[in-house]
């Protein structure tokens, strides 16, 4: 049986803020690795050796070197967060928030139907929850029906 904790962790930020900070610092770690590659090149190591020392392929090393030569430190910054672009434009997302706040509460299935009819875009129920969270529209579970509802 595990022992109880002697010292509990103090929560000084929301989990969402913590996740955002982690993502931000992960980008910094990626840049740090690229800068180490550049330092090895400054020290006279070949692209192949420098790449091996930081744990990437030689072709990635050449890409980093081209980006360094073209833009210096800024050239090594990650260019995008990755992932598929959203199907809804910013204007459509703003309109969705207005529509959701006109009436409530909404179930996620109803929101999915609304997006389909209003914007002609299909999303899964899971993705609807992610979108709503990103829009700052809270979701809770109704204890009676177990259907997610949108709260203001």
C-alpha positions in Angstrom: 0.0 0.0 0.0 1.5 3.4 -1.0 2.2 6.0 1.6 0.2 9.2 1.7 2.0 12.2 0.4 3.9 14.3 2.9 3.8 17.5 0.9 1.1 18.2 -1.6 1.7 20.4 -4.7 0.5 23.9 -4.7 -1.6 24.8 -7.7 -0.6 28.3 -8.8 -2.0 28.1 -12.4 -4.8 26.5 -14.3 -4.0 23.2 -16.0 -4.7 24.9 -19.4 -2.1 27.6 -18.6 0.3 24.9 -17.6 -0.2 23.0 -20.8 0.3 26.2 -22.8 3.5 27.0 -21.0 4.8 23.4 -21.6 4.1 23.8 -25.4 5.9 27.1 -25.4 9.0 25.7 -23.7 9.0 22.6 -25.9 9.5 25.0 -28.8 12.4 26.6 -26.9 13.9 23.1 -26.5 13.6 22.5 -30.2 15.5 25.8 -30.9 18.1 24.9 -28.3 18.9 21.6 -30.1 19.2 23.5 -33.4 21.5 26.1 -31.8 23.7 23.3 -30.4 23.9 22.0 -34.0 25.1 25.4 -35.1 27.7 25.6 -32.3 29.1 22.2 -33.4 29.3 23.6 -36.9 31.1 26.7 -35.6 33.6 24.3 -33.8 34.5 22.8 -37.1 32.4 19.6 -37.0 30.9 18.4 -40.3 27.2 18.5 -40.9 27.0 14.7 -40.6 28.9 14.7 -37.2 27.0 17.7 -35.9 23.7 16.1 -36.8 24.7 12.9 -35.2 25.7 14.7 -32.0 22.2 16.3 -31.6 20.4 13.2 -32.7 19.0 14.1 -36.2 19.6 12.9 -39.7 22.2 14.6 -42.0 19.4 15.9 -44.2 17.8 17.7 -41.2 21.2 19.1 -40.4 21.5 20.6 -43.9 18.0 22.0 -43.6 18.9 23.7 -40.3 22.2 25.0 -41.8 20.3 26.5 -44.7 17.8 28.1 -42.4 20.6 29.5 -40.1 22.4 30.9 -43.1 19.2 32.6 -44.4 17.9 34.0 -41.2 20.2 33.4 -38.3 18.5 32.5 -35.0 15.1 33.5 -36.3 15.5 31.0 -39.1 15.7 28.2 -36.6 12.4 29.1 -34.9 9.6 26.5 -35.5 7.4 27.9 -38.3 4.1 26.5 -37.2 2.4 24.6 -34.5 1.4 21.8 -36.8 -1.9 20.1 -37.2 -4.7 20.6 -39.6 -6.1 24.1 -40.1 -9.6 24.7 -38.7 -12.5 24.3 -41.0 -14.3 27.3 -39.5 -12.9 30.8 -40.2 -12.5 33.3 -37.4 -15.6 35.1 -38.5 -17.6 31.9 -38.5 -16.3 31.0 -35.0 -17.4 34.5 -33.7 -20.8 34.0 -35.3 -21.1 30.6 -33.7 -20.5 32.1 -30.3 -23.2 34.6 -30.9 -25.6 31.9 -32.0 -24.8 29.8 -29.0 -25.4 32.6 -26.6 -28.8 33.5 -28.1 -30.3 30.3 -26.6 -29.2 27.8 -24.1 -28.4 25.2 -23.0 -27.2 23.3 -26.0 -26.2 19.7 -26.3 -23.1 18.9 -28.3 -25.2 17.0 -30.9 -27.3 20.2 -31.3 -24.2 22.3 -31.7 -22.9 19.8 -34.3 -26.2 20.1 -36.2 -26.1 23.9 -35.9 -22.6 24.0 -37.4 -23.6 21.7 -40.2 -26.7 23.7 -41.1 -25.2 27.2 -40.6 -21.7 26.7 -42.1 -21.8 23.4 -44.0 -19.0 21.8 -42.0 -19.0 18.4 -40.3 -17.4 17.7 -37.0 -17.4 14.8 -34.5 -18.9 15.3 -31.1 -15.4 15.1 -29.6 -14.2 17.9 -31.9 -17.2 20.0 -31.0 -16.2 19.8 -27.4 -12.6 20.9 -28.3 -13.9 23.8 -30.4 -16.2 25.0 -27.6 -13.4 24.8 -25.1 -11.3 26.9 -27.5 -14.0 29.4 -27.8 -14.3 29.7 -24.1 -17.8 28.3 -24.0 -17.9 25.9 -21.0 -19.3 22.4 -21.1 -20.7 20.5 -18.2 -22.3 17.1 -17.8 -26.0 17.1 -16.7 -26.3 14.6 -13.9 -29.8 13.6 -15.1 -29.2 12.9 -18.8 -25.4 12.7 -19.1 -25.6 15.0 -22.1 -23.1 17.8 -22.3 -24.6 21.2 -22.1 -23.2 24.6 -23.0 -23.0 27.1 -20.1 -22.5 30.8 -20.3 
